[in-house]
Amino acid sequence: MDSPANSSHLRKSGSRLVVYDFGILEDAAASVFEEDTTDAKATTTIITSPLVKFNLHVLLFIIWGVTCCKISWDSVKRMSVNLRDLFLYEAFLYYNPLLLVTIMVWLWGINLWVFAQANVNFPKIFDLDQNHLSHTQIWKCATWMTIIVPTSMTAYLYLYSSGEVSLAASQPVLLYAAFAMALLCPFHIFYLSSRYFLLRTLWRIVFPLQAIAFADFFLADILTSMSKVFSDLERSVCRMVHRQVATIAWFEGDSVCGSHSVAIPIVLVLPYLFRLFQCLRQYKDTRDKTSLFNALKYSTAVPVIFVSALQYHVFPDKWVNLYRPLWLVSAVVNCLYSFYWDLTRDWDLSCFTVVFKFNKPHILSHCLYGRKWVYFWVIGSNLILRCTWTYKLSAHLRHNYLTVFTITALEMFRRFQWVFFRVENEWNKISNNKSSNTQLYLGDQQDKEEEFLINSNGHNV
C-alpha cells in the first residue's frame, strides 16, 4: 500500500506539502547546461579570436626578447674586459649574416604586401605558379627566423661565459646546419615548391647557360646587395671547418680565416661577376648594346673590391701614394654609374620627367608613388646609400663591425626601395604590351571584316 502524500515519513512536522515535478526540473537543468555551454563557447571564441591571438603572440614575443637581452647582457658582463671586444666581434660574425637575411625576408614580405594592395600581378612578372608564397607566409618564415637566430646567439653567449666552450662552439654549427637542411630538404614540408624555385633560380644565376628571365637578374641584383653577407658566411664556415669557433686564433692576420684571406674579396666580387655574365648572355641572345653597358656597370665594382684588399699585401707608403687614390677614383665611378643606371634604366626616370609630371600614372603610382616627395626621397637616398655601400665593399674598412652591419642593413633598405620601382617599371611594360597587342588584334579584326564586306558577292532573291 502506497503512503499518502502528507505522510509524516515524507515530510517533517510543520512543513508544507512538497510536490515534485520532474519535467520542470529537467527543463531547468537543460537551461542551466545551455547557459554554461554558451558561456564556454563565448570564452573559446574570445580566446581564439585573431586580435586576442595576435596580442598574445606579441606579449610572448616581448617576453622572449626581454629574456634574451637579459641573459646576453649578463653573459657579456661576466667576461673579462680584454676578451670582451674580441669575443663579441667573433660572435657577431657568426650571426650577422643570418640576421641580415632575416631583415631581407621581412622587407620582401612588405614588398609583396604592397604589390597585393596595388593589384600588381607579381606572379606573372616572376613567372610563379599558383603555389607561390604570399606576404603572410613570408612574414611567418621571417618570424621564425627572428626567433631562432637570436635564441642561438643567446645560448652561445651564455655557454661561453659559463665556461662551456665546446657546447658554445656547437651553437652556430647547429644553426647553420639547420638552415641548410630546411633549404635543401627534399620532402613536401617548408614550402617545397618555393624552395625549389629559389634553388633553381640560384642555379641559373651561377650558370647562365640559358636565356635570362626577369626573376634571374632580379634575384642576382638583390644578391649584389648581400655580397657582404656571403663574405661573412664564407668566413664563418671557414672557422667551423678549421675548428676555430669560440677561439681567438682566427684573429691573427696570417691565419687561414683571417683578415688577409684572399677568399674575402673573391666572395665579395662573385655576385657582381654573376650579374656581369648574365648581361653578356643577354647580349648574345638579343644583340642589344644596352646589355654591354649594363655589364660595364657591374665591372666597375671589381677594382673597388680588389684594390681595397691590396692594403693587406702592399707596403703602407705604396698604399697611401698609389692604391688609395686609385681606390677612391674607382669607388666614385662605380657609385655614380650605378646611380645613373638605377634612374634611367631600372626605374625609367630618364631626365627625371616622372618627378615633375605624371602623364600616364599607373595604379601603383596612385597607391604609393603618386606624390613627388616620394621620388625626391628615393632619388636622394639612393645616391647617398650607393656611396655608403662603396664603403662596405672595401675590405680595409671592415673592422668596425657595428658600422658595417648598419651600412649593410641600409643597403638592404635601399634595395627594398629599388624593388618597388623596378617591379612597377616591369609591370608597366607588360601592361603596355598587353594593350598594344589588344589594339593590334582589334585592328586586324576590323580589317578582316572590312575586306569580307568589300569582297562579298550579292545575294539573289
Long-range contacts (C-beta under 8 A, 24 or more apart in sequence): 61-147, 64-147, 64-151, 65-150, 68-150, 68-151, 68-153, 68-154, 71-154, 71-157, 71-158, 72-153, 72-154, 72-157, 72-158, 74-161, 75-154, 75-157, 75-158, 75-160, 75-161, 75-162, 76-157, 76-161, 78-161, 78-162, 79-161, 83-248, 86-248, 86-251, 87-160, 87-248, 89-401, 90-246, 90-248, 90-250, 90-251, 91-153, 91-156, 91-157, 91-160, 92-401, 92-405, 93-232, 93-235, 93-236, 93-401, 94-153, 94-156, 94-172, 94-236, 94-239, 94-245, 95-149, 95-150, 95-152, 95-153, 95-156, 95-172, 95-175, 96-229, 96-232, 96-401, 96-405, 97-229, 97-230, 97-232, 97-233, 97-236, 98-145, 98-149, 98-175, 98-179, 99-149, 99-150, 100-226, 100-228, 100-229, 100-405, 100-408, 100-409, 100-412, 101-145, 101-226, 101-229, 102-142, 102-145, 102-146, 102-149, 103-409, 103-412, 104-222, 104-226, 104-412, 105-138, 105-141, 105-142, 105-145, 106-139, 106-142, 106-146, 107-412, 107-413, 107-416, 108-138, 108-416, 108-419, 109-135, 109-136, 109-138, 109-139, 109-142, 110-135, 110-416, 111-135, 111-416, 111-419, 111-420, 111-423, 112-138, 114-367, 114-368, 114-420, 115-423, 117-367, 118-363, 118-364, 118-367, 118-368, 119-363, 120-363, 120-364, 120-423, 120-424, 120-427, 121-427, 122-423, 122-427, 124-430, 125-214, 125-423, 125-426, 125-427, 125-430, 126-214, 126-215, 126-218, 127-213, 127-214, 127-215, 128-197, 129-193, 129-197, 131-193, 131-194, 132-193, 132-194, 132-197, 133-191, 133-194, 137-191, 141-191, 148-175, 148-178, 149-175, 156-246, 160-246, 165-246, 166-246, 168-246, 169-245, 169-246, 172-236, 172-240, 172-245, 173-240, 173-245, 176-236, 176-237, 176-240, 205-274, 205-278, 206-274, 208-274, 208-277, 208-278, 208-281, 211-281, 211-285, 212-278, 212-281, 212-282, 212-285, 214-426, 216-278, 217-275, 217-278, 217-282, 218-422, 220-271, 220-274, 220-275, 220-278, 221-275, 221-415, 221-418, 221-422, 222-415, 222-419, 223-271, 223-274, 223-275, 224-271, 224-272, 224-275, 224-298, 224-301, 225-389, 225-411, 225-412, 225-414, 225-415, 226-271, 226-412, 227-267, 227-268, 227-269, 227-270, 227-271, 227-272, 227-393, 228-268, 228-392, 228-393, 228-404, 228-408, 229-408, 230-267, 230-268, 230-270, 230-271, 231-264, 231-267, 231-268, 233-267, 234-263, 234-264, 234-267, 235-261, 235-263, 235-264, 238-263, 253-312, 259-312, 259-395, 259-398, 259-399, 260-312, 260-313, 262-309, 264-309, 264-395, 265-305, 265-306, 265-308, 265-309, 265-395, 268-305, 268-393, 268-395, 269-301, 269-302, 269-305, 269-306, 272-298, 272-299, 272-301, 272-302, 272-305, 273-298, 273-302, 290-345, 294-341, 294-345, 296-337, 297-337, 297-338, 297-341, 300-330, 300-333, 300-334, 300-337, 300-338, 301-334, 301-393, 303-327, 303-330, 304-330, 304-331, 304-334, 304-390, 304-393, 304-394, 305-393, 305-394, 305-395, 308-393, 308-394, 308-395, 308-396, 308-397, 309-395, 309-396, 311-395, 311-396, 312-395, 312-396, 327-394, 331-390, 331-393, 331-394, 334-390, 335-383, 335-386, 335-387, 335-389, 335-390, 338-386, 339-382, 339-383, 339-386, 342-382, 342-386, 342-418, 343-379, 343-382, 346-418, 346-421, 346-422, 346-425, 347-418, 347-421, 347-422, 347-425, 348-425, 348-428, 349-375, 349-379, 349-421, 352-379, 355-379, 362-424, 362-427, 362-428, 362-431, 364-420, 364-424, 364-427, 365-424, 368-420, 369-420, 369-421, 369-424, 378-417, 378-421, 381-414, 381-417, 382-414, 382-417, 382-418, 385-410, 385-411, 385-413, 385-414, 386-414, 389-414
